Amino acid sequence: MKSDHDSQWDGETIISPGIKNPREKALELIAKFQNPIIITKKYDDDGDTIHFQGNIIRDDAKRLALICIDEILGYMGADRGYAFWIQVKEEIKKL
């Protein structure tokens, strides 16, 4: 029986089973940037650390993921994975 990751991408690069397609990778990157982060920390009167947490909103997470992909593409040139990352970038823009 095929899993969700067994589907092949129709682009220039064949993706092996277990590797995400461009849409799955786009969703994964956005989710990683939306995870709670420590925005700041300070110490209370007893010297204990207090962490303030918050979530990055989805639009900001998309913007950060696009910056990440632009960095990847900037170092790749016309490598085999270039077409895949272009597709991931397009999928992020659609979300």
Secondary structure as UniProt FT lines:
FT   HELIX           4..6
FT   TURN            17..18
FT   HELIX           22..34
FT   STRAND          37..43
FT   TURN            45..46
FT   STRAND          49..54
FT   HELIX           58..76
FT   TURN            80..81
FT   HELIX           82..94
//
